[in-house]
Amino acid sequence: MTETTYYEDKVYIPRDVREKLGLVDGDVLHIEVVERGTAKLSVIRRCGATKRALEKLENPPDMGTIKGKISREEIYKEDIT
């Protein structure tokens, strides 16, 4: 059993508990209150999708450039075919 302290609206998880749970940055901790004074903690592993999306936003792929200009009317023109 390990104890920790609630301080300034934060709960700090001791290193040995983090290591036993295998916590890594990005993991989500799901806390279910079973009854007053008792809670169940589950670890939801990150899938990495958020990290990959943020990396793409920071370094977007080169999609080339459009030669010439295109008007707003051409962008929003309905294609009726």
C-alpha positions, 0 to 999 in steps of 0.5 A, spaced: 500 500 500 502 506 498 499 513 500 499 520 497 497 527 499 491 531 496 494 538 496 492 545 492 487 541 488 492 536 486 493 528 487 500 526 486 502 519 484 508 516 487 513 514 482 513 507 485 505 507 483 506 510 476 512 505 475 507 499 477 502 502 473 506 503 467 504 510 466 507 514 460 505 521 458 498 522 455 495 516 458 488 518 461 486 516 468 479 514 469 476 515 476 470 512 478 467 514 485 465 507 488 462 510 494 464 516 499 471 515 501 472 510 496 474 510 488 477 506 483 482 508 478 483 505 471 489 507 466 486 508 459 492 507 454 493 513 449 493 511 442 498 516 439 493 519 435 493 526 438 500 526 438 500 525 431 495 530 429 499 535 433 505 533 429 502 534 423 499 541 425 506 543 427 509 541 421 504 540 415 506 536 409 508 540 403 502 539 398 504 544 393 502 550 390 496 552 386 498 556 380 494 562 378 489 565 382 482 562 384 476 566 385 471 566 391 466 564 386 469 559 383 471 555 390 463 556 392 460 554 385 456 549 385 457 543 380 450 541 377 452 535 372 
